């Protein structure tokens, strides 16, 4: 067993990614990566081996005719072996359970794969009418997965659209498609988005589809629409991103101000030691970006708050057990691979016009680091039509925080562009 662990660790030396390379226990990201990338694997692989060793040792003692030992010791060994075996069998049953999605009578409810860019990626299709307009949803991140969020809060959209929720390469159910990480770039991800769009159009006989992005997904969406406008009926951005560098630096400033105001000297020292983003590693982003809910006036939407974001939104049947555990490491490894290629993006100068109707649906409590650049871009943007909708009682994810209201907006988008 020790040799097996040593071989695994040696093999990781040349691999890049927070969940697979060196051990980083100095941050929450690092601890999560260690638990999900090493401890979980250790239990999954090591516990069955340990049970086998226990039973093998007992069998060897019986065959050798040696003294069985004290009765109480023999009893403890047998009970321990039985308990560990029960744990292994129970774990195997859970691991073997496939992912599934609840059927929709007369409609479509399908967990499938989309082969794009030479990789199999996860795709969930749900809708009450297979002839309804297709809506392709792109999650945030990079590396985020929203199959669970869409399953929990997407039913209102399923009345009017055939909703395709995609896990791009490296994210969620597509974590296995991350390698080789060196080939995962923003331009490649945009090409994959366009390729998937072509597949959806062909399968469902649609000339154009509706594209909805959230956060990082808006970067993919805007660039795909800019390159291939003829494929899309409209673009809808929620939590719109414009310039990752500008957003991250505003987040950094707001976190500095909050840490100063609350007297969090440890966080303040960490931020000042790291300096403002961008960073070469994923770990410094934790201090700069993850305190948003502390300093920003986010609404408290009870149903969403309990289940709408990682890790809660993967605790649904659309993910198998391994995918549930891998959701956060897939985010960390995809973020590490992709984020450097986003640093040169600024739509304010790079995307002055789009050739499809543009709708930005922004939560009234969106952080200024995203809201300010989004408004600047939107005001200057040239498009056949453009609408800015501020969603009450919503923050960064209005499609899930206010699903009925968002579905109403999408219904108006559909009716205005058909």
C-alpha positions in Angstrom: 0.0 0.0 0.0 2.8 2.4 0.9 4.5 1.7 -2.4 1.2 2.3 -4.2 0.8 5.7 -2.5 4.4 6.6 -3.2 4.0 5.8 -6.9 0.8 7.9 -7.1 2.6 10.9 -5.5 5.6 10.6 -7.8 3.3 10.5 -10.8 1.7 13.8 -9.7 4.9 15.7 -9.8 4.6 16.6 -13.5 0.8 17.2 -13.3 -0.6 20.7 -12.8 -3.8 21.4 -10.9 -4.6 22.1 -7.2 -6.4 18.8 -6.7 -3.7 16.7 -8.3 -0.3 18.3 -7.8 1.5 19.1 -4.5 -0.2 19.3 -1.1 -1.3 22.9 -0.1 -2.7 22.9 3.4 -2.2 26.7 4.0 -5.6 27.7 2.5 -9.2 26.4 2.5 -8.8 25.7 -1.3 -5.8 23.6 -0.5 -7.5 21.7 2.3 -10.5 21.0 0.1 -8.3 19.9 -2.7 -6.4 17.5 -0.4 -9.5 15.9 1.0 -11.3 15.5 -2.3 -8.2 14.7 -4.3 -6.3 12.4 -1.9 -8.3 11.4 1.2 -11.4 10.4 -0.8 -9.2 8.4 -3.3 -7.4 6.8 -0.3 -10.7 5.6 1.2 -12.0 4.5 -2.2 -8.9 2.5 -3.0 -7.3 1.8 0.4 -10.3 0.6 2.4 -11.1 -2.5 0.2 -7.4 -3.4 0.2 -7.3 -3.1 4.0 -10.3 -5.4 4.4 -8.6 -7.9 2.0 -5.5 -7.8 4.2 -7.6 -8.5 7.3 -9.4 -11.5 5.8 -6.1 -12.7 4.2 -4.3 -12.6 7.6 -7.1 -14.5 9.3 -7.1 -17.1 6.5 -3.3 -17.5 6.8 -3.5 -18.0 10.5 -6.2 -20.8 10.1 -4.2 -22.6 7.4 -1.0 -22.4 9.3 -2.6 -24.0 12.4 -1.3 -21.3 14.6 -2.9 -20.4 17.9 -6.0 -18.3 17.3 -5.2 -16.0 20.2 -7.3 -14.9 23.1 -11.1 -15.3 22.5 -11.8 -11.6 23.1 -9.0 -10.6 20.6 -10.4 -13.1 18.0 -13.9 -11.6 18.5 -12.6 -8.0 18.0 -10.8 -9.0 14.8 -13.9 -10.7 13.4 -16.3 -7.9 14.3 -13.9 -5.3 12.9 -13.5 -7.2 9.7 -17.2 -7.6 9.3 -17.8 -3.9 10.0 -15.1 -2.8 7.5 -16.5 -5.2 4.9 -20.0 -3.8 5.4 -18.6 -0.3 4.9 -16.9 -1.4 1.7 -20.0 -3.0 0.3 -22.2 0.0 1.2 -19.7 2.3 -0.4 -19.6 0.1 -3.5 -23.4 0.3 -3.8 -23.4 4.1 -3.6 -20.5 4.4 -6.1 -22.2 2.1 -8.5 -25.4 4.2 -8.5 -25.7 5.9 -11.9 -26.8 9.5 -12.3 -30.3 10.1 -13.4 -32.8 12.8 -14.0 -36.6 12.7 -13.3 -38.6 12.1 -16.4 -41.0 14.6 -17.9 -44.2 13.0 -19.3 -44.5 13.8 -23.0 -41.3 15.8 -22.9 -37.6 15.2 -22.8 -35.5 14.5 -19.7 -32.1 13.2 -20.6 -28.6 13.0 -19.2 -26.2 12.5 -22.1 -22.8 13.4 -23.5 -21.9 15.9 -26.2 -18.7 15.0 -28.1 -17.1 18.4 -28.7 -13.4 19.3 -29.3 -12.5 15.7 -29.3 -13.9 15.1 -25.8 -17.1 13.7 -24.2 -18.7 16.3 -22.1 -21.8 16.1 -19.9 -25.1 17.5 -21.1 -28.6 17.6 -19.5 -31.7 18.1 -21.7 -35.0 18.9 -20.1 -38.2 20.4 -21.5 -42.0 19.8 -21.6 -42.0 20.1 -25.4 -39.4 18.6 -27.7 -40.3 21.1 -30.4 -39.9 24.2 -28.1 -37.0 26.7 -28.8 -33.7 25.4 -27.5 -32.0 27.3 -24.7 -28.3 26.6 -24.1 -27.2 27.5 -20.6 -23.5 28.1 -19.8 -22.5 28.0 -16.1 -20.0 30.1 -14.3 -16.5 29.3 -13.1 -14.5 28.5 -15.0 -15.1 25.0 -13.8 -18.6 25.5 -12.3 -21.4 23.1 -12.8 -25.1 24.0 -12.8 -26.9 20.7 -13.7 -28.0 20.6 -10.1 -29.1 24.2 -9.9 -31.0 24.0 -13.2 -32.7 20.8 -12.0 -33.7 22.4 -8.7 -34.8 25.8 -10.0 -35.2 25.4 -13.8 -38.7 24.0 -14.0 -40.3 27.4 -15.0 -37.9 27.5 -18.0 -38.9 24.0 -19.0 -42.4 25.1 -19.8 -41.3 27.3 -22.7 -37.9 26.0 -23.7 -36.0 22.8 -24.3 -33.2 23.6 -21.8 -29.7 22.3 -22.5 -27.5 22.6 -19.5 -23.8 21.9 -20.3 -20.8 21.0 -18.3 -17.9 22.2 -20.5 -14.7 20.3 -20.6 -13.2 20.0 -17.1 -16.3 21.1 -15.2 -18.6 18.9 -13.1 -19.6 15.8 -15.0 -16.9 16.6 -17.6 -14.0 16.6 -15.2 -12.6 13.5 -16.9 -12.2 15.5 -20.1 -9.9 18.0 -18.5 -6.7 16.3 -19.6 -4.5 17.4 -21.2 -5.0 20.6 -19.2 -2.4 22.4 -21.3 -4.9 22.4 -24.3 -7.8 23.9 -22.3 -7.9 27.5 -23.2 -10.6 30.1 -23.5 -10.5 30.1 -27.3 -10.8 26.3 -27.3 -13.8 26.6 -24.9 -15.5 29.1 -27.2 -15.0 26.7 -30.2 -16.5 23.9 -28.1 -19.5 26.1 -27.3 -20.0 26.8 -31.0 -19.6 23.1 -31.9 -22.2 22.2 -29.3 -24.6 24.8 -30.7 -24.3 23.3 -34.1 -25.1 19.9 -32.7 -28.2 21.1 -30.9 -29.5 23.0 -34.0 -29.1 19.8 -36.0 -30.6 17.4 -33.5 -33.7 19.6 -32.8 -34.1 21.2 -36.2 -33.7 24.7 -34.9 -32.2 27.5 -37.1 -31.2 29.5 -34.1 -31.0 28.9 -30.4 -31.1 31.1 -27.3 -27.9 31.4 -25.3 -27.9 32.1 -21.6 -24.7 32.6 -19.6 -23.9 33.2 -16.0 -20.7 34.8 -14.8 -17.8 33.0 -16.6 -20.4 31.5 -18.9 -21.2 35.1 -20.2 -17.6 35.4 -21.4 -18.1 32.2 -23.5 -21.5 33.3 -24.6 -20.6 36.8 -25.8 -17.5 35.6 -27.7 -19.5 32.7 -29.3 -22.2 35.2 -30.4 -19.6 37.6 -31.7 -18.0 35.0 -33.8 -21.1 33.2 -35.1 -24.2 35.4 -34.7 -26.2 33.5 -37.3 -26.5 30.6 -34.8 -28.3 32.5 -32.1 -31.8 34.0 -31.7 -30.7 36.1 -28.7 -28.0 36.4 -26.0 -29.0 36.7 -22.3 -26.3 37.4 -19.7 -26.8 37.0 -16.0 -24.1 38.1 -13.6 -22.4 39.5 -16.8 -18.6 39.5 -16.8 -16.7 42.0 -18.9 -13.1 42.1 -17.7 -11.9 39.5 -15.2 -8.9 41.7 -14.3 -11.1 44.8 -13.6 -13.6 42.7 -11.6 -11.0 40.9 -9.5 -9.2 44.2 -8.7 -12.5 45.8 -7.5 -13.2 42.7 -5.4 -9.7 43.0 -4.0 -10.3 46.6 -3.0 -13.7 45.8 -1.5 -12.3 42.9 0.5 -9.5 45.1 1.8 -12.1 47.7 2.9 -14.2 45.1 4.6 -11.2 43.5 6.4 -10.1 47.0 7.5 -13.6 47.9 8.7 -14.1 44.7 10.7 -10.6 44.5 12.1 -9.7 41.2 10.4 -5.9 41.7 10.6 -5.1 38.2 9.4 -7.0 38.6 6.2 -5.7 42.1 5.7 -2.1 40.9 6.0 -2.8 38.1 3.6 -4.3 40.4 1.0 -1.5 42.9 1.3 1.2 40.2 1.1 -0.5 38.8 -2.1 -1.0 42.2 -3.7 -3.8 42.8 -6.2 -4.7 40.2 -8.8 -4.0 38.7 -11.3 -2.0 35.9 -9.7 0.1 33.1 -11.1 -1.6 30.5 -8.8 -5.2 29.8 -7.9 -4.7 29.9 -4.1 -4.3 33.7 -3.6 -7.6 34.2 -5.3 -9.3 32.7 -2.2 -8.5 35.7 -0.1 -9.4 38.2 -2.8 -12.6 36.7 -4.1 -14.4 34.4 -1.6 -15.5 37.0 1.0 -18.0 38.6 -1.4 -21.0 37.4 0.7 -19.5 39.1 3.8 -19.1 42.6 2.4 -21.8 42.6 -0.3 -25.4 43.2 0.5 -26.8 39.9 -0.9 -30.4 39.1 -0.5 -31.4 36.1 1.6 -33.6 33.9 -0.6 -34.3 30.9 1.7 -34.9 28.2 -0.9 -32.0 29.3 -3.0 -29.6 29.9 -0.2 -30.1 26.3 1.1 -29.4 24.6 -2.2 -28.4 26.9 -5.0 -24.6 26.9 -5.0 -21.6 24.6 -4.5 -21.4 22.2 -2.7 -25.2 22.0 -2.1 -26.3 22.2 -5.7 -24.6 18.9 -6.6 -26.5 16.9 -3.9 -29.0 15.8 -6.5 -29.5 12.6 -8.6 -28.1 14.2 -11.7 -24.6 13.5 -10.4 -23.2 10.1 -9.2 -21.3 9.9 -6.0 -17.9 10.4 -7.5 -19.1 13.4 -9.5 -20.5 14.9 -6.3 -17.2 14.6 -4.6 -15.3 15.8 -7.6 -17.4 18.9 -8.2 -15.1 21.2 -6.2 -11.8 19.8 -7.4 -13.1 20.1 -11.0 -13.7 23.7 -10.3 -10.3 24.3 -8.8 -8.4 22.4 -11.6 -10.4 24.0 -14.4 -10.0 27.5 -12.8 -6.2 27.0 -12.6 -6.0 25.8 -16.2 -8.3 28.4 -17.8 -8.1 31.6 -15.7 -4.7 32.8 -17.0 -6.2 32.8 -20.6 -8.9 35.2 -19.4 -6.7 38.0 -18.2 -6.6 39.8 -21.6 -10.4 39.9 -22.0 -12.2 43.3 -21.8 -15.4 43.5 -23.8 -15.6 47.2 -23.4 -12.9 47.5 -26.1 -13.1 44.1 -27.8 -16.9 43.7 -28.3 -18.3 47.1 -29.3 -21.3 45.4 -31.2 -23.2 42.2 -31.4 -25.5 41.2 -34.2 -28.3 39.6 -32.1 -30.6 41.0 -29.5 -28.9 41.4 -26.1 -30.6 41.1 -22.7 -28.7 41.6 -19.5 -30.5 40.4 -16.4 -28.7 41.7 -13.4 -29.5 41.2 -9.7 -30.2 44.4 -7.8 -27.6 43.2 -5.3 -24.9 42.3 -7.8 -21.4 43.2 -6.6 -20.0 46.4 -8.1 -17.0 44.6 -9.5 -19.3 43.0 -12.0 -22.2 45.4 -12.2 -20.1 48.5 -13.0 -18.1 47.1 -16.0 -21.3 45.4 -17.2 -23.2 48.7 -17.3 -20.3 50.5 -19.0 -20.2 47.8 -21.7 -24.0 47.7 -22.1 -24.4 51.4 -22.5 -21.9 51.6 -25.3 -22.9 48.4 -27.0 -24.4 48.4 -30.5 -27.0 45.7 -31.1 -30.3 45.2 -33.0 -32.0 45.4 -29.6 -30.7 45.6 -26.1 -32.6 45.5 -22.7 -31.2 45.8 -19.2 -33.4 44.2 -16.6 -32.7 44.6 -12.9 -34.0 41.6 -10.9 -35.3 42.5 -7.4 -34.1 40.4 -4.5 -31.4 38.8 -6.6 -27.6 38.9 -6.6 -25.2 37.2 -8.9 -27.4 34.3 -10.0 -30.9 35.7 -10.8 -31.9 32.8 -13.0 -31.9 30.6 -9.9 -32.5 33.1 -7.1 -35.7 34.3 -8.8 -36.6 31.5 -11.2 -40.2 32.4 -11.9 -39.3 36.0 -12.7 -36.4 34.9 -14.8 -38.7 32.6 -16.8 -41.0 35.5 -17.4 -38.1 37.5 -18.8 -37.1 34.6 -21.0 -40.7 34.3 -22.3 -40.6 38.0 -23.3 -37.2 37.4 -25.0 -38.6 34.5 -26.9 -41.8 36.4 -28.0 -39.7 39.4 -29.0 -37.2 37.5 -31.2 -39.3 34.8 -32.9 
